[in-house]
Amino acid sequence: MNPSFFIQNIPIYGDLILSPMAGFSDIPFRLICREFGMSMSYTEVVSMDGVLWKNPKTFKILDFRPVERPVTFQILGNDEDKITEACRIIEPLGPDIIDVNMGCSVSDIAGKGAGAGLLKDTSKIGRIFSKLTKVLRVPVTGKIRLGWDNKSRNYLEVARILEDNGASLIAVHGRTRSQFFFGKADWDAIAEVKQAVKIPVIGNGDVKCVEDIERIKRHTGCDGVMIGRAAIGHPWIFQYKDRNHVSFHEKIELIKRHLSNMLEYYGQDVGVILFRKHVIKYIMGMHNATELRPYLVKCTSSAEILDLIASHIDRIQKHEAA
Ligand SMILES: Cc1cc2nc3c(=O)[nH]c(=O)nc-3n(C[C@H](O)[C@H](O)[C@H](O)COP(=O)(O)O)c2cc1C
C-alpha cells in the first residue's frame, strides 16, 4: 500500500482521520477508530498553561499507545514564547507531530487570543510557527477555521503564512469562529486552500456519511479527510460503512467492548460517566433509542448500562418476532 501523503517525511497510510475532539477522542475511542481504519491519531487539545503548570490532567490527555503512530499532540496558546516552551516540554513525550489549534471557538479561549482567536493576529501565527519549526525536531502542523467571522475570512492569508513559516500540513475546518458548529461547512474554501499551498491539506466539516468522504475529496482535492461528530457512536465510518450497514449485533458488541475499555482506562466511576455520551450516539437510529436515552444518561454503573442494553435487546427480539 502506498502512503496517501506525507507529513514532512512521515508517510500516512490511508486518508481518514478522527478529528481531535475534547471529551471524545481519547485513547479508548482512538484505538477503536484506528482498528477500523483511521490513518493517524490526534490527541484532544491541551493548553500551553496546562503544560507549563505541569497539570497532571493535561499530561494524561497526551497519553497514547505505540500502535496509534503517527500521533499528533495538539496544543493551544496565545503567546509565542510560552507555547514554544510548552512544546519543548511535550516533545520528549514522543509525539510524531505537534499541531497548533487555531480553531477552538470557546469564548474563554478564543476571546483571549488562543484557538480561533489566533486568526485575528496573523503576524503572531507567523512568529509562532517560525519559532516552533526552528526549535522542534518533529513536524509542526496547524488546524484552522476560515477566519473569525464572515467579514474576516482570512484562510488564504493564514494558509500561506503557515506554509512560509515551516508548517508541514494544514487541516481546515470549513467554518468561521462565529459559526461555531452550525451552518454549512464551506468546501469551496477548503479547495482554495489546497490550491494555494504545496503542503498537504486535510478537509474537515460536515462529513456525515461515506458518500460525503468521496464528495469532499472530489470537491476540494484534499489529501485527507477529518471526521468529527459523525464518528462519535459510529467508528465504522473509518471502514467506509454507513450506520445502516452495521448490524444491531455489531453495535451491541462494540458498545460492550468500548465500555469495558473505558472502565479499564479510567476506572469504574469516571469510565461510566465518560461513556454515557458515547453510548447515546451508538444507539442513534436504533428502535426505541429515544426512550432509552434518558435512562442511559443517568447510569452511574456499568451494570446499569449493560442491564439497559440487555433489556433493549430483549425488546428488539420480541419486536422482531412479533
Ligand atoms: C465536542 C467537540 C470537541 C472538539 N474539540 C476539539 C479539539 O480539541 N481540537 C480541535 O482542533 N477541534 C476540536 N473540535 C472541532 C472538531 O475537530 C472539528 O473541527 C469540527 O467538529 C468539525 O468537524 P465535523 O463537522 O466532522 O464534526 C471539537 C468538536 C466537538 C464537537
The ligand as a Gaussian input file, in Angstrom:
#p B3LYP/6-31G(d) Opt

LIG

0 1
 C      -17.150000      18.009000      21.324000
 C      -16.145000      18.594000      20.381000
 C      -14.840000      18.803000      20.814000
 C      -13.885000      19.356000      19.953000
 N      -12.599000      19.500000      20.384000
 C      -11.638000      19.906000      19.506000
 C      -10.262000      19.910000      19.873000
 O       -9.871000      19.521000      20.986000
 N       -9.379000      20.353000      18.939000
 C       -9.754000      20.756000      17.683000
 O       -8.921000      21.150000      16.861000
 N      -11.048000      20.751000      17.322000
 C      -11.983000      20.306000      18.193000
 N      -13.280000      20.209000      17.774000
 C      -13.620000      20.522000      16.363000
 C      -13.512000      19.259000      15.501000
 O      -12.194000      18.789000      15.475000
 C      -13.995000      19.521000      14.054000
 O      -13.156000      20.502000      13.501000
 C      -15.436000      20.008000      13.980000
 O      -16.266000      19.220000      14.821000
 C      -15.962000      19.940000      12.538000
 O      -15.947000      18.613000      12.059000
 P      -17.307000      17.733000      11.950000
 O      -18.298000      18.548000      11.178000
 O      -16.873000      16.478000      11.257000
 O      -17.772000      17.486000      13.363000
 C      -14.251000      19.697000      18.630000
 C      -15.569000      19.482000      18.188000
 C      -16.504000      18.932000      19.045000
 C      -17.902000      18.689000      18.534000

